[in-house]
Amino acid sequence: MRNPPLIGVTADLQIGPVHRVHTARAQYVNAVLDGIGGMPVVIPAIAERQNIDALLERLDGLLFTGSPSNVDPSTYGVGGEGRAPADPDRDATTLPLLRVALAKGVPILAICRGHQELNVAAGGTLHQYVERLPDHIDHRAPEHDDPNVRYANRHWVEVVPGSLLARISDSTSRLFVNSLHGQGIDRLGDGLAVEATHEDGTIEAVRWIKGPGFAYGVQWHPEWHIKTDKFAAAIFRHFAIVVDEYRQRRAA
């Protein structure tokens, strides 16, 4: 068997009671192992100390993960403190990494915070408090100690006809997904196309159409249901195909 693809998995920098810790949740690591058939490589949130070109020379794809933290509004030109908690080291790691990866055509799958980072990296902006927008539902996770309750599917998203998402989901017009976010896309980034929305107008999935590579963002968490939801699994299978094609092009 040939070597599995190396998939970079973004980490948070969290402040513990004693130590600062770089963390990547097991669900994302397992999604790379089980859904993509790849080997996860956790990327620490080391900001300007990362060597992006050297890193991307070795990786076959990137998974930008969800997080308890929120993208700081200063990264998209808005003043104020932003929605807590913040993780400036992650912002300073992921946004430059995204921009270079998009330019180089490295395959990208972006989930929840990663979906928002993809939009910001492409020049877009975010709503900091989606639940305060007129006629919008509260997209945040339910208050519950059981993660299976928090990550349970909760609402429908409308799939754009003819989109890649429609093809992946066998032309299904609506998908039932989970929801655990407080921020959401406001102004869409340059080069991104909308692939799914909630009925309240929240953008739930986007695709990169400007550059040479593949980048896809979803606002929900398919990694949580990769073994129980055929559509969640299909997202990772499609990404695995894209990664394999990228590896073949590089080898050639």
C-alpha positions in Angstrom: 0.0 0.0 0.0 1.3 3.4 -0.9 1.9 6.1 1.7 -1.3 7.8 2.9 -1.7 11.5 2.1 -0.5 13.9 4.7 -3.4 16.2 5.8 -2.6 19.3 7.9 -5.1 19.8 10.7 -5.2 23.3 12.3 -5.0 23.6 16.1 -6.1 26.2 18.6 -3.9 27.7 21.3 -5.8 27.4 24.5 -4.9 28.7 27.9 -5.1 25.9 30.6 -4.8 26.3 34.4 -1.0 25.8 34.1 0.1 25.6 30.5 -0.7 27.0 27.1 -1.8 24.0 24.9 -2.1 23.5 21.2 -5.2 21.4 20.7 -6.9 19.6 17.8 -10.0 17.7 18.6 -10.1 13.9 18.1 -13.1 14.2 15.8 -11.0 16.0 13.2 -8.1 13.7 13.5 -10.4 10.7 13.2 -12.1 12.2 10.2 -8.7 12.4 8.4 -8.0 8.8 9.3 -11.4 7.3 8.6 -13.0 9.6 6.1 -10.0 10.6 3.9 -7.7 7.6 4.6 -5.0 10.1 5.3 -2.4 10.7 8.0 -3.2 13.8 10.1 -0.5 16.3 10.8 -1.5 18.8 13.5 -0.4 22.4 12.7 0.3 24.4 15.9 -0.9 27.9 16.2 2.5 29.5 16.0 1.6 32.6 14.0 4.5 34.3 12.1 6.9 31.5 13.2 5.4 29.0 10.8 7.2 28.4 7.5 4.2 28.2 5.2 6.1 27.3 2.0 8.1 24.5 3.6 4.9 23.1 5.3 2.9 23.1 2.0 5.7 21.3 0.2 5.1 18.3 2.5 1.3 18.3 2.8 -1.3 16.9 0.4 -4.3 18.8 1.8 -5.5 21.0 4.7 -8.4 20.6 7.1 -9.3 23.9 8.8 -11.1 23.0 12.0 -13.9 24.3 14.1 -13.1 25.9 17.4 -14.6 27.4 20.6 -12.9 30.7 19.6 -14.0 33.3 17.1 -12.1 35.1 14.3 -11.2 38.6 15.5 -12.9 41.4 13.6 -9.6 43.3 13.2 -8.6 40.6 10.6 -11.4 41.7 8.3 -11.1 45.5 8.9 -13.8 46.0 11.6 -13.0 47.6 15.0 -14.0 46.5 18.4 -13.2 43.6 20.6 -15.2 41.0 18.8 -17.0 38.0 20.0 -15.2 36.1 22.8 -13.3 33.9 23.1 -10.6 34.9 20.7 -7.5 33.1 19.6 -5.1 35.7 17.9 -2.4 33.1 17.5 -4.7 30.9 15.5 -5.9 33.9 13.4 -2.2 34.7 12.7 -1.5 31.1 11.7 -4.6 30.1 9.6 -5.3 33.2 7.6 -1.8 33.5 6.0 -1.7 29.8 5.6 -5.1 29.9 3.8 -4.1 32.6 1.4 -0.9 30.9 0.3 -2.6 27.5 0.0 -5.4 29.0 -2.1 -2.7 30.6 -4.4 -0.8 27.3 -4.7 -3.9 25.2 -5.2 -3.5 23.0 -2.2 -6.8 21.1 -1.4 -8.7 22.7 1.5 -11.7 21.5 3.5 -12.9 24.1 6.1 -15.3 23.4 8.9 -17.2 25.9 11.1 -14.5 28.4 12.2 -12.5 27.2 9.2 -15.4 28.1 7.0 -15.4 31.6 8.4 -11.6 31.8 8.1 -11.8 30.8 4.4 -14.2 33.7 3.8 -12.0 36.2 5.7 -8.9 35.0 3.8 -10.8 35.7 0.5 -11.5 39.2 1.6 -15.0 38.7 3.1 -16.4 39.7 6.5 -18.4 38.1 9.3 -21.5 38.8 11.3 -20.2 38.6 14.9 -23.6 37.9 16.4 -25.9 35.9 14.1 -28.6 35.5 16.7 -29.0 39.3 16.9 -29.8 39.7 13.1 -33.4 40.3 12.2 -35.4 37.2 11.3 -32.4 34.9 12.1 -32.5 31.9 14.4 -30.0 31.2 17.1 -27.4 29.0 15.4 -25.4 28.3 18.6 -25.2 24.9 20.2 -27.8 23.9 22.7 -26.7 24.2 26.4 -26.1 20.5 27.3 -23.3 18.5 28.8 -23.8 15.6 26.4 -21.8 16.3 23.2 -24.1 14.0 21.3 -26.9 16.4 22.1 -24.8 19.4 21.2 -23.7 18.0 17.9 -27.1 16.5 16.9 -28.6 17.6 13.6 -30.9 20.5 14.2 -32.0 22.4 11.1 -32.2 22.2 7.3 -30.0 23.9 4.8 -31.1 24.6 1.2 -28.7 23.2 -1.4 -28.1 25.5 -4.4 -29.2 23.6 -7.5 -26.4 22.5 -9.8 -23.8 23.0 -7.1 -21.0 20.7 -6.2 -22.9 20.1 -2.9 -25.9 19.0 -4.9 -23.8 16.5 -6.8 -22.1 15.2 -3.6 -25.5 14.8 -2.0 -27.1 13.1 -5.1 -29.1 16.2 -6.0 -30.8 16.4 -2.6 -32.4 19.9 -2.3 -32.3 20.0 1.5 -29.9 18.6 4.1 -30.4 18.2 7.8 -27.3 19.4 9.7 -26.0 20.4 13.1 -25.3 23.9 14.2 -22.8 25.2 16.7 -21.7 28.7 15.7 -22.3 32.3 16.8 -20.6 34.0 13.9 -21.4 33.7 10.2 -20.5 35.0 6.8 -21.6 38.6 6.1 -20.0 39.8 2.9 -18.9 36.9 0.8 -15.2 36.7 0.0 -14.0 37.3 -3.6 -13.7 34.0 -5.5 -16.2 32.1 -3.3 -19.6 30.8 -4.5 -22.5 30.0 -2.2 -23.4 26.3 -2.2 -26.0 26.2 0.6 -28.0 28.5 2.9 -30.3 28.4 5.8 -33.8 29.8 5.2 -32.9 32.8 7.4 -30.2 33.7 4.9 -27.1 32.4 6.8 -24.5 31.1 4.3 -23.9 27.4 5.2 -21.5 26.2 2.5 -19.1 27.9 0.0 -16.8 26.8 -2.8 -13.6 28.4 -4.1 -14.0 29.1 -7.9 -11.3 31.7 -8.5 -8.0 29.8 -8.3 -6.5 26.6 -9.5 -7.2 24.4 -6.6 -10.1 23.1 -4.5 -11.4 24.8 -1.3 -14.7 24.0 0.3 -16.2 25.4 3.5 -19.2 24.2 5.5 -20.6 26.0 8.6 -21.8 22.7 10.2 -19.8 19.8 11.6 -19.9 16.7 9.3 -16.9 15.2 11.1 -19.2 14.4 14.1 -21.4 12.1 12.0 -18.9 10.6 9.6 -19.8 7.0 10.6 -23.5 7.5 10.9 -24.5 10.0 8.2 -23.9 9.0 4.5 -23.8 12.6 3.4 -21.3 13.6 6.0 -19.1 10.7 4.9 -19.6 11.7 1.3 -18.0 15.2 1.9 -14.8 13.5 3.2 -14.8 10.9 0.4 -15.0 13.7 -2.2 -12.2 15.5 -0.5 -10.1 12.3 -0.5 -10.6 12.1 -4.3 -9.5 15.8 -4.7 -6.4 15.1 -2.5 -5.5 12.1 -4.6 -5.8 14.0 -7.8 -3.6 16.7 -6.4 -1.0 14.2 -5.4 -1.0 12.7 -8.9 -0.5 16.1 -10.5 2.4 16.9 -8.1 4.0 13.5 -8.9 3.7 14.2 -12.6 
